[in-house]
């Protein structure tokens, strides 16, 4: 499975690639995952969150996110307008042609709206816990337990994708969370329910050179990827 992290472009001047905001999140993600594997989560500082936590659960991280849902924005229906025109033949014909063109445009737009696509539903904050991810939003919240997910993937460095059955309406739903914590979401879900996921076993949730870059800039990264592989053996 391909690694979604594009290799850094050569600088041409011998300098190391700049340390990005996403790199910072990845560094902390490795620290959290290492603590989880080594059963040291209870020693981490408490993370403040407004999300409701179940007894025994623990918040690991909070941060910004955008929710996108794979869905249609319409059902293919549209309001057809019928025009009754009086006057000269030219006026009547022009009115009928204009009505036909308008109906055709509305029909085409309705058909286009009925095609599924990624729809941005809103932005908010996520709380990542040992058991789930909670996306806070007044209209489209998410409360996804790792064990309740049917599929997971990391489709971009900052995009976690999952499918599940909506307990409210029974429908099969596919969503994306665009967040700098995407790799952490993927790993926590994989540990819980997808331990043989090829992206987990292939270390495809981190840039290939991430650990060496961390060492080169003087911020050694805990070997979370290796610890995960050793855990699955």
N, C-alpha and C positions, 0 to 999 in steps of 0.2 A: 504494500500500500504506500502510495506516495506521501512524502513528508510535505505538509502544507506550508512549511516555512521556507521561503525562497532564500538561497544562499546570499550572503551579503555581497554586493558588487565590489570588485577590486578597487581600492582607493587610488592606486597608481603612485602613491607617495610613501608607501611603507607604513602608514599609520593604521592603527586598529580601527575597525568600524565604531562609530559613535554608539555609546550606551543609550538605548532608547527607553521610553516609558514602559513599553511592553516587556523589555528585558528585565526591568525592575519587578514587574508582576511575576514573570517567570521565575526569577530568583526566589521570591517569597513563596511561590507555588512549590518549588522544590523543597524548601525548608519545611513547609506544612506537610507535604507528602512523606518526607523522611521521618518527621515526628510521628506521623500516623503509623508507618510501617514499624517503627521502633517502639511503639506504644508509649509515646511521650507527649501525647496531645494534652493531657491534663496539666502539663507543666507550662504550656503556652499561656501568654497573657490573655485575659478575657477580651473578647471582641464585642463592642457595644452594637446593638441592633434593636430595631423596633419590631422585627419579625417575631411571631409567636413560636416558641420552641417547645417541643415535646419533652417530657421528663427523660433525662439521660442524654439528650441531644446537646450539641455544642456548636456555637457559631465559630467558623474558622476564618471567614473573610467577608467583607462587604465591599461594594463598589458599583460603578455605573454600568448600565446595560440598556440595550434596545431590543425589544421583542419584534420578531418578524414571523408571520404565519403563512404557510402555503395554502392558499385558498382563493376562491373567486370573489370578486367584489359585487357580482350580480348574478341573477338566475336566468338570463337570456330574454326576459320579458321587457317590453317597451310599450309606450303609449302611442298607438298609431293615430295620426290626425287626418281626418277627412274634411276636405274643403268643398263648400258649396259656393260657387261663384256666379255672379250675374254681371252682364255687361257685354262688351264687344267680344267677338270670337277670340281676338288676340289676347284680351284680358283673361277670359275664361281658360284658354289653353295655357297661358303663362302661370295662372294660379294653380292649375292641376299639375303642371310640370314641377313647380316649386314644392308643392305638397309631396309629390312622389320622391323628389330628391331628398326632402327632409325626412320622410319615413325611411328611406333607404339608409340614410346616415344614422338614424336612431337604431335601426335594426342591426347595422354593422357594429355600432358602439355596444349594443346590448350583447351581441355575440362575443365580442372581445372581452367584455366584463365577465362573461360566464367562464372564461378560461382561467384555470388556476395560475397563480403567480405568487411571488414573495411579496407580501403586503406588510409594510411597517405599521405596527399597531400602537407603538408608543415607547417612550423612554422612561426609565425609573432606576431604582436601586435594587441590587440583588443581595441576598444574604446566603452565603454558602455554609452549609453545616456538614457534619459527618454523615447525615442521613438524606439530605435533600438540598435543593436550591429553591429559594423563594424570591419571586420577582414581584416587587410592589408597584402596583399601578391601579388607579381608581376604576378604570374600565376593563382592563385585560390582565388581571394578576395571574401568576402561575405559582403553583405549589407542587413541585415535582420531586417525589421520592425516588431515590436512585433505583430501588428495587421494582418500581412500577413502570420503568421505561422499556419500550420494545426494541428500539434501535438507538445507537449513539454514534456520533462521529465528530471530528474536528475538521471542518471543511475549509477553514482559513485560520491563520494564526490567532485571530480574535473572534472566531465564530464557532460556537458549539451548537450542533444540530441534534435533535432527538425527535422520536415519534412515540406516541402513547395513545391509549384509549381514554378519552375524556370521561371522567366519572360523572359529570353533570348531565351530559347528553348522549353518552355512549358512542360518540363518533371518534373515528381514528384521526388523530391530529398530528401534524408535523410542524415544529416550530424551530426557530433559531434564536439564540441569544448572542448578540454582538457585545462582547465584554472583554476587557483585558484579562479576566479570570477564566477565559475559555478553556485553557489547558487544564486548570485545576478542576473545573467541572467535569471534563472528559475523564480524567484519571480517577476521581472519586466515584463516578458512575461505573467505570470499568472495573475498579476493584470490587465493587459491591455485586455487580450483575453480569459483567462481561470480561472475566479474567483472561480469556483467550483472545480478546480482540486483537487483530493484527496490528493496529496502530499502537496498542500498548506493548505488545511483544516486540514490535519493531522500533520502539523508542521514537515513534513518529509524532509524539506530542511535544517534542522539544526541537529546536534547531540542531542540526547535526554537530555544530561546533560550539554549542552553548557553554558547556562545562569548561572547555579550554579557554574560551573568551573570558569567562568569569575569573579564571586563574590568572590570565594575562593582565587584567586590569586591577588585580589585587583584591578581588572579592570571590574567593573560592566558593563554589556551589556544592552543597551536600549532594551525594551521589544518589538522588532519588530514582533515576531511571534504572540504575544497577540494582538498587534495593527492591524495586518492583519486580524485576526479572528474577531475582533470587527468591522472592516470595512465591512466585508462580511455579517454581521448579518442584 
